[in-house]
Amino acid sequence: MNERGSEGNLDQIRIAGREISRRGFLAGISIAMGALGTILIGVPMVGFLLNPLLKRVPDEWRPVGNVDDFSVGETTSVVLEDASPLPWAGVTARTAAWLRRDSQDKFTAFSVNCTHLGCPVRWLDDAHLFMCPCHGGVYYQDGSVAAGPPPKSLIEYPVRIQDGRVEIRTSPLPIT
Amino acid sequence: MLNKGMRSAKRAWDWIEERTGIWAAIKPLAEHPVPPGTNWWYVFGSATLFTFIVQAVTGATLASVYTTSSGNAYESLRFITEDAYMGNVLRGIHFWGASAMVLFVGIHMMRVFLTGAYKFPREFNWLTGGFLLLLTIAMGFTGQLLRWDQNAIWTVVVGAEQAGRAPLIGNILGRFLLAGETIGGATLSRFFSYHVFMIPALLIGLIGAHLYLVIRNGVSEPVKRDQVVEPKTYRSRYQAILQREGERFWPDVAWRDVAFGFLVVVGIVILAIIVGPPALTNPPDPSIVQAEPRPDWYLLWYFAVLALIPPGLEPYVIIGAPLLFGLALLLLPFIAGKGQRHPLQRPWAMATALLAVMMIGILWYMATKAPWSPDFNAKPLNPQQVGAESGPLWQGSQLFAVKGCQYCHTIDGQGGQRGPDLTAVGDRLTDQQITIRILNGATNMPAYGGNISSGEVDLLVQFLSSRHGQ
């Protein structure tokens, strides 16, 4: 417990056996209260802001069409919904993928994001190439880099066939 | 009668002044002495401040309609642009105001740098100004994103990918920009909070500090040759100038700030009415892959940097260059904080400024042309240009278009500029050389070997080798 110092000296107090001035004590406790108050408000704020970095959204399998909708050898863009979209996300909850039916029961799906800086690559059907509109990255049909600045192949999404439907598993935006 | 009215107005004012001391607080600021000879080069700081105020008030007004949800923002922007009374003009003012603010912050900084006004005792004027520059660019970037269309979402993606290049924390930084794992409901509201609350709060605090320092250290005196800044003597010399021939700030000097600021406001409104804000592109639907994202003009030059650096250097340049720039900005007043102020006696400063302006100018010009981007809108050649309406030449020209060659190669002024112009390729290369190039590709050209039949190669080669100069 704090107790007053020697009789008559109001400016000296004693804490844990140490003598400090009354002014020093008031300054110290005011700063401590300010810091504590900041922490009390700050922790929920910082947590609220940083949580999206730490929370891993579980991936979901999303149907993108019936197997019969796709002909063998064709590459088309399909739309899948994000794993757990917020109710107000609207169209931003959609993600595109390039889906190719390789054979009767084999599909390949590529992320549309160029591995250079993430711009959406286009499939050139006659040339059998993916081409990026931003800085001219080009990929072969297997996703490997054909030309330009991309450092690595297009990212592939997992695909499966379930009850006659093609399903793609959602993934985070590939940050390369 | 009139006199009596004025007397009672004066009494009322005295009554207020006695209780508030408003004028007692403002007078020393308004009338603070300014060194003689300040000129029109001194207006860009206040012009930046005026444009900031324009941005704050128009921004607050736009926010009264703008909807901060990833799903609805685009519709609210359409409403502001097309239906709301004067909405298009207001958006235009906010866009051109932003452009003016970036421009003036740049000119102001250049003026301060070239005339050595950042030197003793104004080092902290420079440092606060440096942070204000960075925050202004951050406002430009986040503001472009609030124009929540297709261009905006891909700008977020490109931003996140760039942040992703940072060592160790890149991934987390990228996620932080996206506010999650993908573009989605959380992304826009977060950028809204940055753009409207967090960055402006920092801006206003720093503007206050910057202005306080301007008053405390005084407006820098116009440069004279051979007059050096010496920390020991500078203040007394400066005070002597002020006492001898200082001018009153308001209105003797301030009128120039107001006049220029007025012209700026007029210019912004005229541009807003005549040119208007940037048109909205497609809705912010990440599944529409027909997108060609480009940053607004003030960051367009950086788009060129990203295209032109060799891929191997990217991680260093994308993260290293801004860090180096920031570091140079911070260290400048401590490295060169005294001595000569006149630009003609500071060749290194002149060279640095010239180089910076030239570099940004050239990069900017390059970015408006963007010769590195494939041109997806290239028109196929017409029979007259091909020199045939049917047969192998014509078929070859069709292949040239559909195989994507023309997105990167120009013939007769039609096509992209990523690869060499092939208008007269028949003069330069033999059939065999053309064939090898098509099949094997090059660093910036895909090898078509696996994507083309030998019959198609023959047709293409026939067509290309028939291309001759006049």
Interface residues (C-beta under 8 A of the other chain):
Chain A: L50 P52 L53 R56 V57 S77 V79 D82 A83 P85 L86 P87 W88 A89 G90 V91 T92 A93 R94 T95 A96 V112 N113 H116 L117 G118 C119 P120 V121 R122 L124 D126 A127 H128 L129 M131 C132 P133 C134 H135 G136 V138 Y140 Q141 A146 A147 G148 P149 P150 P151 S171 P172 L173 I175 T176
Chain B: S69 S70 G71 N72 I153 W154 V157 V158 A160 E161 Q162 G164 G170 N171 I172 G174 R175 F176 L178 A179 G180 E181 T182 I183 G184 G185 A186 T187 L188 P283 P284 D285 P286 S287 I288 V289 Q290 A291 E292 P293 L306 A307 P311 E314 W372 S373 P374 F376 V402 K403 G404 Y407 C408 R418 G441 A442 T443 N444 M445 P446 A447 Y448 G450 N451
